[in-house]
């Protein structure tokens, strides 16, 4: 975490803390992970809000308070932040992440599970971790997750993290098999029409952005799979693409059409990527996930479509449109990389292929 420089800056009339780590790719990658970090093309640096916590984090002197009341308030805030994660929790979180890495979990999964576990341990920070039991989980669920109306998905993430942590890392009194999971939500996938997808792509002016979005829809890829793609993974002679180490650490082969291959060819000539097909500010480093999400957000905004469409909507739309065109569900399962056919069957509930044939009795009145 060395070779970086932090100083106070003003960005768009707002006080920020600018951070530069030009010669340290690892540090740039670490800074990118902070939720409050943003990249400035103009200043050529990362920047975060100017807060007491960030000043402590980036080793910048705190402003001198003017009154006793301000001093006490600043002390309180500083203590809250400095005690944000105890030494005990830090140690166990480090061990937890080390275990997940050794079991070859993906980086996103490691981050999700670590944050979920941190939430549980912070809630019970007044009690030694080895002394936590099943009652503490039930109290946390009711007093934190349910009270804050957090999603069932988050609830399950916390449960998974707790289960792995106490069974494999901490080995304490908690008997996770006696803690019940919440009932699974049965949500239908969000789908765009072909016209809506076409409009979104046509309103995307930047060629790199348009190619990224087009590929997401054209091959039904997850956003991480698009960003991990390398030029060597595309076999233009056979019209195939290899998606390497997708969800579940599985490789799979995906068909890719002539139109998409031509788009990629034009893009490659223009941008000349070094390592990944889609690279960010630094050559050889893959495009930022959050920036990709913003690309989709702006494209939807420009299209005038009044839906909160995300990148995953393009994948859902691809699968649904394939089904509506008569593609066998088993092939769709293989293309999407679903482990179970039940996951793929959900698209039958949003496909209009058979629904169009149903005539309402109202029409014959």
PALOTOR-739495 format. One line per 4 residues: number of its first residue (from 1); their letters; for each residue x, y, z of N, C-alpha, C. Coordinates in steps of 0.1 Angstrom, whole numbers, plus 5000, padded with zeros to 4 digits. Layout:
% residues N
NUM = A = X/Y/Z/X/Y/Z/X/Y/Z | ...
//
This chain:
% residues 365
1 = XXXX = 5008/4988/5000/5000/5000/5000/5009/5013/5000 | 5020/5012/4994/5029/5024/4994/5028/5031/4981 | 5037/5041/4979/5038/5048/4966/5025/5055/4962 | 5019/5062/4972/5007/5069/4968/5008/5083/4975
5 = XXXX = 5001/5092/4970/5001/5106/4975/4986/5111/4977 | 4983/5116/4988/4969/5122/4990/4970/5136/4995 | 4962/5145/4989/4961/5159/4993/4947/5164/4991 | 4944/5176/4997/4931/5182/4995/4930/5189/4982
9 = XXXX = 4919/5187/4975/4917/5193/4962/4902/5199/4962 | 4899/5206/4952/4886/5211/4949/4882/5206/4935 | 4871/5198/4935/4867/5191/4923/4852/5195/4921 | 4849/5202/4910/4836/5207/4907/4830/5214/4919
13 = XXXX = 4838/5224/4924/4833/5233/4935/4830/5225/4948 | 4836/5213/4949/4834/5205/4961/4848/5201/4967 | 4849/5203/4980/4862/5199/4987/4863/5183/4987 | 4874/5178/4981/4876/5164/4981/4891/5161/4985
17 = XXXX = 4894/5148/4986/4907/5144/4989/4912/5136/4976 | 4922/5142/4970/4928/5136/4958/4938/5125/4961 | 4938/5114/4954/4948/5103/4957/4954/5099/4944 | 4968/5099/4943/4975/5095/4931/4984/5083/4935
21 = XXXX = 4984/5073/4926/4992/5062/4927/4996/5057/4914 | 5003/5066/4906/5006/5064/4892/5014/5052/4889 | 5024/5049/4898/5033/5038/4895/5030/5025/4903 | 5018/5025/4908/5014/5013/4917/5001/5008/4912
25 = XXXX = 5001/4998/4903/4988/4992/4898/4980/4986/4909 | 4987/4979/4919/4980/4973/4930/4972/4983/4938 | 4979/4995/4941/4972/5005/4949/4960/5011/4941 | 4962/5013/4928/4951/5018/4920/4939/5008/4921
29 = XXXX = 4942/4995/4921/4931/4985/4922/4924/4986/4935 | 4932/4988/4946/4927/4989/4960/4918/5001/4961 | 4923/5013/4956/4915/5025/4957/4902/5024/4951 | 4902/5017/4939/4890/5015/4931/4879/5008/4939
33 = XXXX = 4882/5000/4949/4873/4992/4956/4865/5000/4966 | 4870/5012/4970/4862/5020/4979/4850/5026/4973 | 4838/5024/4980/4825/5029/4975/4825/5044/4972 | 4833/5052/4979/4832/5066/4978/4843/5072/4969
37 = XXXX = 4851/5063/4962/4861/5067/4953/4857/5070/4939 | 4861/5081/4933/4858/5084/4919/4870/5088/4912 | 4870/5085/4899/4882/5089/4890/4879/5101/4883 | 4889/5111/4883/4888/5123/4876/4898/5123/4864
41 = XXXX = 4892/5123/4852/4900/5123/4840/4908/5136/4839 | 4902/5147/4843/4908/5160/4842/4920/5161/4851 | 4918/5157/4864/4929/5158/4874/4938/5146/4874 | 4934/5135/4866/4942/5123/4866/4945/5117/4879
45 = XXXX = 4935/5117/4888/4936/5111/4901/4923/5105/4906 | 4924/5097/4916/4912/5093/4923/4908/5104/4933 | 4895/5105/4937/4892/5114/4948/4880/5109/4956 | 4881/5112/4969/4870/5108/4978/4865/5120/4986
49 = XXXX = 4853/5119/4993/4848/5131/5000/4858/5135/5011 | 4858/5148/5014/4867/5153/5025/4859/5152/5038 | 4861/5141/5045/4854/5138/5057/4865/5135/5068 | 4862/5136/5081/4871/5133/5091/4877/5118/5090
53 = XXXX = 4868/5109/5086/4872/5095/5085/4881/5094/5073 | 4878/5100/5062/4887/5099/5050/4901/5106/5053 | 4901/5116/5061/4913/5123/5064/4922/5114/5072 | 4916/5106/5082/4923/5097/5089/4928/5085/5080
57 = XXXX = 4919/5081/5072/4922/5069/5063/4934/5073/5054 | 4935/5085/5048/4945/5089/5039/4956/5098/5045 | 4956/5098/5058/4967/5104/5065/4968/5119/5062 | 4957/5126/5063/4957/5140/5061/4952/5147/5074
61 = XXXX = 4959/5157/5078/4956/5163/5091/4942/5169/5092 | 4936/5166/5104/4922/5171/5106/4922/5186/5108 | 4911/5192/5104/4910/5207/5106/4909/5210/5121 | 4915/5221/5125/4914/5225/5139/4900/5230/5142
65 = XXXX = 4893/5223/5152/4880/5228/5156/4880/5241/5163 | 4870/5249/5162/4870/5263/5168/4864/5264/5182 | 4857/5254/5186/4850/5254/5199/4852/5241/5207 | 4849/5241/5220/4849/5229/5228/4839/5219/5223
69 = XXXX = 4827/5224/5219/4817/5215/5214/4821/5208/5201 | 4828/5216/5192/4833/5209/5180/4844/5199/5183 | 4852/5202/5193/4863/5193/5197/4856/5180/5201 | 4846/5181/5210/4840/5168/5215/4833/5161/5204
73 = XXXX = 4826/5168/5195/4820/5162/5184/4830/5154/5175 | 4841/5161/5172/4851/5155/5164/4857/5143/5170 | 4859/5144/5183/4865/5132/5191/4855/5120/5190 | 4842/5124/5191/4832/5113/5191/4832/5106/5177
77 = XXXX = 4832/5114/5167/4832/5109/5153/4845/5101/5150 | 4856/5106/5155/4869/5099/5153/4869/5086/5160 | 4864/5086/5172/4864/5073/5180/4855/5063/5174 | 4843/5068/5169/4834/5059/5162/4840/5053/5150
81 = XXXX = 4847/5061/5142/4854/5055/5130/4865/5046/5133 | 4874/5051/5143/4886/5043/5146/4882/5030/5152 | 4870/5029/5160/4866/5017/5165/4856/5010/5156 | 4855/5014/5144/4846/5009/5134/4848/4994/5133
85 = XXXX = 4860/4989/5133/4863/4975/5133/4873/4972/5143 | 4870/4964/5153/4879/4960/5164/4891/4952/5159 | 4901/4951/5167/4913/4943/5163/4908/4928/5162 | 4900/4923/5171/4895/4910/5170/4888/4907/5157
89 = XXXX = 4879/4916/5153/4871/4914/5141/4880/4915/5129 | 4890/4924/5129/4899/4925/5118/4907/4912/5116 | 4911/4906/5127/4919/4894/5126/4910/4883/5120 | 4898/4881/5125/4889/4871/5120/4885/4873/5105
93 = XXXX = 4883/4886/5102/4879/4889/5088/4891/4885/5079 | 4903/4888/5083/4915/4885/5075/4916/4870/5073 | 4914/4862/5084/4914/4847/5083/4903/4842/5074 | 4891/4849/5075/4879/4845/5067/4882/4847/5052
97 = XXXX = 4888/4859/5048/4891/4861/5034/4902/4852/5030 | 4911/4849/5038/4922/4840/5034/4917/4826/5031 | 4907/4821/5040/4901/4808/5038/4893/4808/5024 | 4885/4819/5022/4877/4819/5009/4886/4819/4997
101 = XXXX = 4898/4826/4998/4907/4827/4987/4913/4813/4985 | 4916/4806/4996/4922/4793/4994/4912/4783/4988 | 4899/4785/4990/4889/4777/4984/4885/4781/4970 | 4892/4791/4965/4891/4796/4952/4877/4803/4949
105 = XXXX = 4872/4809/4959/4860/4817/4957/4863/4829/4948 | 4854/4834/4940/4856/4846/4932/4858/4859/4941 | 4865/4869/4935/4867/4881/4943/4854/4888/4947 | 4844/4888/4938/4831/4894/4942/4824/4887/4953
109 = XXXX = 4825/4874/4953/4819/4866/4963/4826/4868/4977 | 4839/4869/4976/4847/4871/4988/4843/4885/4994 | 4842/4895/4986/4838/4908/4991/4824/4908/4997 | 4815/4902/4990/4801/4901/4995/4800/4894/5008
113 = XXXX = 4806/4882/5009/4806/4874/5021/4813/4882/5033 | 4824/4888/5030/4832/4895/5040/4824/4907/5046 | 4817/4914/5037/4809/4926/5041/4797/4921/5049 | 4791/4910/5045/4780/4904/5052/4784/4899/5066
117 = XXXX = 4795/4893/5067/4800/4888/5080/4804/4900/5089 | 4810/4910/5083/4814/4922/5091/4801/4928/5097 | 4790/4929/5090/4778/4935/5095/4773/4927/5107 | 4774/4914/5107/4770/4906/5118/4779/4907/5130
121 = XXXX = 4792/4907/5127/4802/4908/5138/4801/4922/5145 | 4799/4932/5137/4798/4946/5142/4786/4947/5151 | 4775/4941/5147/4763/4942/5155/4765/4935/5168 | 4773/4925/5169/4776/4918/5182/4789/4921/5187
125 = XXXX = 4794/4933/5185/4808/4937/5188/4811/4937/5203 | 4800/4938/5211/4802/4939/5226/4805/4925/5232 | 4804/4915/5224/4805/4901/5228/4817/4894/5221 | 4825/4887/5228/4836/4880/5222/4831/4870/5211
129 = XXXX = 4838/4870/5199/4833/4862/5188/4831/4847/5191 | 4840/4842/5199/4840/4828/5203/4827/4825/5212 | 4821/4835/5218/4810/4833/5227/4796/4835/5220 | 4797/4839/5207/4784/4841/5200/4777/4827/5198
133 = XXXX = 4764/4828/5198/4756/4815/5197/4744/4818/5187 | 4736/4808/5186/4724/4808/5177/4715/4820/5180 | 4713/4822/5193/4704/4833/5197/4709/4847/5192 | 4722/4848/5191/4727/4861/5186/4724/4863/5171
137 = XXXX = 4723/4852/5164/4719/4852/5149/4705/4856/5148 | 4696/4850/5157/4682/4853/5156/4679/4868/5160 | 4686/4873/5170/4685/4887/5174/4689/4896/5163 | 4701/4893/5157/4706/4901/5146/4696/4901/5134
141 = XXXX = 4691/4890/5131/4681/4889/5119/4669/4898/5122 | 4663/4897/5134/4651/4905/5138/4654/4920/5140 | 4665/4923/5147/4668/4936/5151/4675/4944/5140 | 4681/4937/5131/4689/4945/5121/4683/4942/5107
145 = XXXX = 4683/4930/5102/4679/4927/5088/4664/4930/5086 | 4656/4924/5095/4641/4926/5094/4637/4941/5097 | 4643/4946/5107/4640/4960/5111/4643/4970/5100 | 4654/4968/5094/4658/4977/5083/4652/4973/5070
149 = XXXX = 4644/4963/5069/4637/4958/5057/4647/4955/5046 | 4658/4948/5050/4668/4944/5040/4663/4932/5032 | 4669/4930/5021/4663/4920/5011/4666/4906/5016 | 4658/4897/5011/4660/4883/5014/4673/4878/5008
153 = XXXX = 4677/4884/4997/4690/4880/4991/4701/4884/5001 | 4701/4895/5007/4711/4899/5016/4711/4890/5029 | 4699/4887/5033/4697/4878/5044/4704/4864/5042 | 4702/4859/5030/4709/4847/5026/4724/4848/5025
157 = XXXX = 4729/4859/5020/4743/4862/5019/4749/4862/5033 | 4742/4868/5043/4747/4868/5057/4747/4854/5062 | 4737/4847/5060/4736/4833/5064/4748/4824/5059 | 4750/4826/5046/4761/4818/5040/4775/4822/5046
161 = XXXX = 4777/4835/5048/4789/4839/5054/4791/4834/5068 | 4780/4835/5076/4781/4830/5090/4784/4815/5090 | 4777/4808/5081/4778/4793/5081/4793/4789/5078 | 4799/4796/5068/4813/4792/5064/4822/4797/5075
165 = XXXX = 4820/4809/5081/4829/4814/5091/4830/4806/5103 | 4818/4802/5109/4818/4795/5121/4821/4780/5120 | 4818/4775/5108/4821/4761/5106/4836/4758/5102 | 4842/4767/5094/4855/4765/5088/4866/4773/5094
169 = XXXX = 4863/4785/5100/4873/4794/5104/4873/4796/5119 | 4862/4799/5125/4861/4802/5140/4859/4789/5148 | 4850/4780/5143/4847/4768/5149/4842/4770/5164 | 4831/4777/5165/4826/4781/5178/4813/4773/5181
173 = XXXX = 4805/4780/5190/4793/4773/5195/4781/4773/5186 | 4782/4782/5176/4770/4784/5167/4768/4771/5159 | 4755/4767/5159/4751/4755/5151/4743/4760/5140 | 4749/4763/5128/4742/4770/5117/4731/4761/5111
177 = XXXX = 4732/4748/5113/4721/4740/5107/4708/4741/5114 | 4709/4747/5126/4696/4749/5134/4690/4763/5132 | 4697/4771/5123/4692/4785/5120/4685/4784/5107 | 4672/4788/5106/4664/4786/5094/4667/4798/5084
181 = XXXX = 4668/4794/5072/4669/4804/5061/4655/4810/5058 | 4655/4822/5053/4643/4829/5049/4637/4822/5036 | 4624/4823/5034/4618/4817/5022/4623/4824/5010 | 4626/4817/5000/4631/4823/4987/4621/4831/4980
185 = XXXX = 4626/4843/4975/4617/4851/4967/4615/4845/4953 | 4603/4846/4948/4601/4841/4934/4598/4853/4925 | 4609/4859/4920/4608/4871/4912/4610/4867/4897 | 4602/4873/4889/4604/4871/4874/4615/4880/4869
189 = XXXX = 4622/4876/4859/4633/4884/4854/4628/4896/4846 | 4635/4907/4847/4631/4919/4840/4635/4918/4825 | 4626/4921/4816/4629/4919/4802/4626/4931/4794 | 4635/4935/4784/4632/4946/4775/4628/4940/4762
193 = XXXX = 4620/4947/4754/4616/4943/4741/4628/4944/4731 | 4628/4938/4720/4638/4940/4710/4640/4954/4706 | 4629/4961/4704/4629/4975/4700/4636/4984/4711 | 4633/4981/4724/4639/4988/4734/4654/4986/4735
197 = XXXX = 4658/4973/4733/4673/4970/4732/4680/4977/4721 | 4673/4977/4709/4679/4984/4698/4680/4999/4700 | 4670/5005/4707/4670/5019/4710/4682/5023/4719 | 4684/5014/4729/4695/5017/4739/4708/5016/4732
201 = XXXX = 4710/5007/4723/4723/5005/4716/4725/5017/4706 | 4714/5021/4700/4716/5032/4690/4719/5045/4696 | 4714/5047/4709/4716/5060/4716/4730/5060/4723 | 4737/5049/4722/4751/5049/4728/4761/5053/4717
205 = XXXX = 4766/5065/4718/4775/5071/4708/4789/5065/4708 | 4795/5064/4720/4809/5059/4721/4810/5045/4716 | 4819/5042/4707/4820/5029/4701/4823/5018/4711 | 4832/5021/4720/4836/5011/4730/4824/5007/4739
209 = XXXX = 4816/5018/4743/4805/5015/4751/4794/5007/4744 | 4792/5011/4731/4782/5004/4723/4786/4990/4721 | 4798/4987/4719/4803/4974/4716/4801/4965/4729 | 4804/4971/4740/4803/4964/4753/4788/4960/4756
213 = XXXX = 4779/4970/4754/4765/4967/4756/4760/4957/4746 | 4764/4959/4733/4760/4950/4723/4764/4935/4726 | 4776/4933/4731/4781/4920/4733/4773/4914/4745 | 4770/4922/4755/4762/4917/4767/4749/4911/4762
217 = XXXX = 4742/4918/4753/4730/4913/4748/4732/4902/4738 | 4741/4904/4729/4743/4894/4717/4747/4880/4722 | 4753/4879/4733/4758/4866/4738/4752/4862/4752 | 4743/4871/4757/4737/4868/4770/4747/4867/4782
221 = XXXX = 4757/4876/4782/4768/4875/4792/4765/4883/4805 | 4771/4878/4815/4771/4886/4828/4781/4897/4826 | 4779/4908/4834/4788/4920/4832/4803/4916/4835 | 4805/4908/4845/4819/4904/4848/4825/4895/4837
225 = XXXX = 4817/4888/4830/4822/4880/4819/4826/4888/4807 | 4818/4899/4805/4822/4908/4794/4836/4915/4797 | 4837/4919/4809/4849/4926/4813/4862/4917/4814 | 4859/4904/4816/4871/4894/4817/4874/4889/4803
229 = XXXX = 4867/4892/4793/4869/4887/4780/4883/4892/4774 | 4890/4882/4767/4902/4886/4761/4901/4883/4746 | 4908/4890/4738/4907/4888/4723/4909/4874/4719 | 4918/4866/4726/4921/4852/4722/4909/4843/4725
233 = XXXX = 4899/4848/4732/4887/4840/4736/4877/4839/4725 | 4879/4847/4714/4869/4848/4703/4875/4840/4691 | 4867/4830/4687/4871/4822/4675/4861/4826/4664 | 4866/4836/4656/4857/4842/4646/4855/4832/4634
237 = XXXX = 4864/4823/4632/4862/4813/4621/4851/4804/4624 | 4849/4800/4637/4839/4791/4641/4826/4798/4647 | 4827/4811/4647/4816/4819/4653/4813/4814/4668 | 4824/4813/4675/4822/4808/4689/4831/4817/4698
241 = XXXX = 4826/4818/4711/4834/4825/4721/4835/4817/4733 | 4847/4817/4739/4849/4809/4752/4848/4819/4764 | 4838/4816/4772/4836/4824/4785/4844/4816/4795 | 4855/4822/4800/4864/4814/4809/4861/4818/4824
245 = XXXX = 4859/4807/4832/4857/4809/4846/4846/4818/4849 | 4834/4815/4844/4822/4823/4847/4817/4819/4861 | 4805/4822/4863/4799/4819/4877/4801/4804/4880 | 4806/4801/4892/4808/4787/4895/4821/4782/4890
249 = XXXX = 4830/4791/4886/4843/4787/4880/4842/4778/4869 | 4832/4780/4860/4830/4771/4849/4833/4778/4835 | 4840/4771/4826/4842/4776/4813/4830/4771/4805 | 4826/4779/4795/4816/4775/4786/4818/4781/4772
253 = XXXX = 4812/4775/4762/4812/4780/4748/4799/4787/4745 | 4800/4799/4739/4788/4806/4735/4789/4810/4720 | 4778/4808/4713/4777/4812/4699/4778/4827/4697 | 4785/4832/4687/4785/4847/4685/4783/4849/4670
257 = XXXX = 4774/4858/4666/4770/4860/4652/4780/4868/4645 | 4778/4868/4631/4787/4876/4622/4786/4891/4625 | 4774/4896/4628/4772/4910/4631/4780/4914/4643 | 4780/4906/4653/4788/4910/4665/4803/4908/4663
261 = XXXX = 4807/4899/4656/4821/4897/4652/4826/4909/4645 | 4818/4914/4636/4822/4926/4628/4824/4938/4637 | 4814/4940/4647/4815/4951/4656/4828/4950/4664 | 4831/4938/4669/4843/4936/4677/4856/4939/4669
265 = XXXX = 4855/4935/4656/4867/4937/4647/4870/4952/4645 | 4859/4960/4643/4860/4974/4641/4865/4980/4654 | 4860/4976/4665/4864/4981/4678/4878/4978/4681 | 4883/4966/4678/4897/4962/4681/4907/4970/4673
269 = XXXX = 4903/4973/4660/4912/4981/4652/4913/4995/4658 | 4902/5000/4663/4902/5014/4668/4909/5015/4681 | 4907/5006/4690/4912/5007/4704/4925/4999/4707 | 4928/4989/4699/4940/4981/4701/4942/4977/4716
273 = XXXX = 4933/4969/4722/4935/4965/4736/4947/4956/4737 | 4954/4957/4749/4966/4949/4751/4963/4936/4757 | 4955/4935/4768/4953/4923/4775/4938/4918/4775 | 4930/4927/4780/4915/4925/4779/4909/4931/4767
277 = XXXX = 4898/4926/4763/4891/4932/4752/4887/4946/4755 | 4882/4948/4767/4877/4961/4771/4885/4966/4783 | 4894/4976/4781/4903/4981/4791/4899/4995/4795 | 4903/4998/4808/4900/5011/4813/4910/5022/4810
281 = XXXX = 4913/5030/4820/4922/5041/4819/4936/5036/4817 | 4940/5026/4825/4953/5020/4824/4954/5008/4814 | 4962/5009/4803/4963/4998/4794/4967/4985/4800 | 4960/4975/4796/4963/4961/4802/4954/4958/4814
285 = XXXX = 4947/4968/4819/4938/4966/4831/4923/4966/4826 | 4916/4956/4831/4902/4955/4826/4893/4967/4830 | 4883/4969/4822/4874/4980/4824/4867/4979/4838 | 4865/4990/4845/4859/4990/4858/4844/4986/4858
289 = XXXX = 4840/4978/4867/4827/4973/4868/4816/4984/4870 | 4820/4993/4879/4811/5004/4882/4809/5013/4871 | 4820/5015/4863/4819/5024/4852/4810/5018/4841 | 4811/5005/4839/4803/4997/4830/4788/4999/4833
293 = XXXX = 4785/4998/4846/4771/5000/4851/4766/5014/4847 | 4775/5024/4849/4771/5037/4846/4769/5039/4831 | 4777/5032/4823/4775/5033/4808/4761/5028/4805 | 4756/5017/4811/4742/5013/4808/4732/5023/4813
297 = XXXX = 4734/5028/4825/4725/5038/4831/4723/5050/4822 | 4734/5055/4816/4734/5067/4808/4727/5063/4794 | 4730/5051/4789/4724/5047/4777/4709/5046/4778 | 4704/5041/4789/4689/5039/4791/4683/5053/4792
301 = XXXX = 4690/5062/4799/4685/5076/4801/4684/5083/4787 | 4694/5081/4779/4694/5088/4766/4683/5082/4757 | 4680/5069/4759/4670/5062/4750/4656/5067/4753 | 4654/5073/4765/4640/5077/4769/4631/5066/4774
305 = XXXX = 4637/5054/4776/4629/5043/4782/4628/5045/4797 | 4616/5045/4801/4613/5048/4815/4612/5035/4823 | 4624/5028/4824/4625/5016/4831/4639/5016/4838 | 4640/5010/4850/4653/5010/4857/4662/4999/4851
309 = XXXX = 4664/4998/4838/4671/4987/4832/4686/4987/4836 | 4691/4975/4839/4705/4973/4842/4711/4964/4832 | 4724/4962/4834/4731/4953/4825/4725/4939/4825 | 4721/4934/4836/4716/4921/4837/4702/4919/4830
313 = XXXX = 4696/4931/4828/4683/4930/4820/4686/4926/4806 | 4698/4930/4801/4702/4926/4787/4703/4911/4786 | 4709/4905/4796/4711/4890/4796/4697/4883/4797 | 4688/4889/4806/4675/4883/4807/4668/4884/4793
317 = XXXX = 4669/4896/4787/4662/4898/4774/4667/4889/4763 | 4680/4886/4763/4686/4877/4754/4680/4863/4755 | 4679/4858/4768/4674/4845/4770/4659/4844/4766 | 4652/4854/4770/4637/4854/4767/4635/4855/4752
321 = XXXX = 4642/4863/4745/4641/4865/4730/4645/4852/4723 | 4655/4845/4728/4659/4832/4722/4647/4822/4724 | 4641/4822/4735/4630/4813/4738/4618/4816/4729 | 4615/4829/4727/4604/4833/4719/4606/4829/4704
325 = XXXX = 4619/4828/4700/4622/4824/4687/4623/4809/4685 | 4620/4802/4695/4619/4787/4694/4631/4779/4698 | 4641/4786/4704/4653/4779/4708/4650/4769/4720 | 4655/4757/4719/4653/4747/4729/4658/4752/4743
329 = XXXX = 4651/4750/4753/4655/4755/4766/4668/4749/4771 | 4671/4736/4767/4684/4730/4771/4696/4737/4765 | 4694/4742/4753/4705/4750/4747/4707/4763/4754 | 4696/4770/4757/4696/4782/4764/4703/4781/4778
333 = XXXX = 4700/4770/4785/4707/4767/4797/4722/4766/4796 | 4727/4759/4785/4741/4757/4783/4747/4771/4779 | 4741/4779/4771/4746/4791/4767/4748/4801/4779 | 4738/4801/4788/4738/4810/4799/4747/4805/4810
337 = XXXX = 4750/4792/4810/4759/4786/4820/4751/4783/4833 | 4738/4780/4832/4730/4777/4844/4733/4762/4848 | 4735/4760/4861/4738/4747/4866/4725/4739/4866 | 4714/4745/4869/4701/4738/4870/4692/4743/4859
341 = XXXX = 4684/4733/4853/4674/4737/4843/4663/4745/4849 | 4661/4744/4862/4651/4752/4869/4653/4767/4868 | 4666/4770/4869/4670/4784/4868/4666/4790/4854 | 4668/4782/4844/4665/4786/4830/4650/4787/4827
345 = XXXX = 4643/4778/4834/4628/4777/4832/4620/4789/4836 | 4627/4798/4844/4620/4810/4848/4616/4819/4836 | 4624/4818/4825/4622/4826/4813/4609/4822/4806 | 4604/4810/4809/4591/4806/4803/4580/4814/4808
349 = XXXX = 4582/4820/4820/4571/4827/4826/4570/4842/4821 | 4580/4846/4814/4580/4860/4808/4580/4860/4793 | 4581/4848/4787/4581/4847/4773/4566/4848/4768 | 4565/4856/4757/4551/4858/4752/4548/4848/4740
353 = XXXX = 4557/4838/4738/4555/4829/4726/4542/4822/4727 | 4539/4816/4739/4526/4809/4740/4515/4817/4745 | 4519/4828/4753/4508/4837/4758/4500/4844/4747 | 4507/4847/4736/4501/4854/4725/4490/4845/4719
357 = XXXX = 4491/4832/4720/4481/4823/4714/4468/4822/4722 | 4469/4827/4734/4457/4826/4743/4448/4838/4740 | 4436/4835/4738/4426/4846/4735/4417/4848/4747 | 4416/4860/4751/4407/4864/4763/4393/4862/4759
361 = XXXX = 4385/4856/4768/4370/4854/4765/4363/4868/4763 | 4370/4878/4768/4364/4892/4767/4363/4895/4752 | 4373/4891/4744/4373/4894/4730/4361/4889/4722 | 4355/4878/4728/4344/4871/4720/4330/4875/4726
365 = X = 4330/4885/4735/4317/4889/4741/4309/4897/4730
//
